[in-house]
Amino acid sequence: MLALGLMSGTSLDGVAAALVELTPQARGYLIEVVRFQTIPFEPDFHARLLDEIVAPNTPTPAQLAEIDHELGVRLANAARTVAGDQRPDFVASHGLTIFHDGAAHRTMQLGDPHLIRDALKATVIFDFRRADCAAGGEGAPLVPYVDALLFASAKVDSIALNLGGIANLTIVPRDATPDGVTAWDCGPGNMLIDAFVRLRTGGREQFDKGGAHAIAGRVERSVLARCLKDPYFAQAPPKSTGREHFGAGFLKRHARSFAKLSLDDGCATLAALSVEAIACDIERWGPSEARVIVSGGGVRNKSLLAGVAVRLGRRYTVRPSDDLGIDPDAKEALAFAILGYETLRGRAAALPVVTGAERAAVLGAIAPFGLSDLLAKMERELREPNESR
């Protein structure tokens, strides 16, 4: 099955699109990434999202309807760009999260799926999180189901660490199936660093490229200690978070502490905050030894990646996911392509042990295009899993 996964993450930097060949296997899928690309948002659109739409903003219904349409256009354009002259069997679009309150079971992703459907002439699976919320879950994280399929090993325990705007991790014991993993959001990944850089440079820089500012800076331990007193860090899993907690509002709550820090020292301190949150969670709730497989845009931040490796010490081997053949930038788009196939199969991919839901839910809604033909093809593929397209 040729699937196209679309993801726009909490960093708000653009659309990640992955064209993926999925062949069902006994315990998962044989996966081949045909093409992948991240299509960045235009600076003006990125600014609108930050200044008008995402928390702590309170957009009007008219603004939400407008941005839903505009995101749909950008998702559709990204899908067409990556599909090229190939027509995917289906598209799985996560969209862009504009609000998430896991504890209250409320979440919202935008990006009109019907625009994607009409542009690609393909069925679109979308709105992945609300089914888990309806079942009493936090609606996040959802990628742990896929982490088990990608990274379970007979020889070693694994920890899949995603360094996006928010940092989340999945504990994958050796030989684990999806229902044998645990996962949660640790706290900030790149989000606070990005916000601090934008604030201090007046928008001239949008992020700490390569971690250069953090590498040049010095961690202010007293400020780090105050930040680590945030109650989220002491909360036990299951837990999820987002921009509502670790966005610009967090910096405002600690404005006096960061006011005295230089750009470099602020970035170093916020990078240390992300590293410490990740490492403490692994030490408290993870295995005593494991390989840590890192994906997401934070892989490109040398301060974060090296900081995690140093902080975890010799008991944990830290390596980027491309060492295992998974492009760190493509992993989440790939993951939603797999989750979309699970939706078409009617298989529950939400994990109650991860999200706190009362039951495992089949994720997603469907905007159909030639759905009967798609389902017939899927049934043939599942009966004859060794045949290629």
Buried (B, 14 or more C-beta within 10 A) or exposed (E): BBBBBBBBBBBBBBBBBBBBBBBBEEEBBEBEBBBBBBBEBEEEBBBBBBEBBBBEBEBEEEBBEBBBBBBBBBBBBBBBEBBEEEEBBBBBBBBBBBBBBBEEBBBBBBBBBEBBBBBBEBBBBBBBBBBBBBBBBBBBBBBBBBBBBBBBBEEBBBBBBBBBBBBBBBBBBBEBBBEBBBBBBBBBBBBBBBBBBBBBEEEEBBBBEEBBBBBBBEBBEEBBEBBBEBEBBEBEBBBBBBBBBBBBBBBEEBEEBBEEBBBBBBBBBBBBBBBBBBBBBBBEEBBEEBBBBBBBBBBBBBBBBBBBBEBBEEEBBBBBBBEBEBBBBBBBBBBBBBBBBBBBBEBBBBBBBBBBBEEBBBBBEBBBBBEEEBBEBBEEBEEEEEEEE
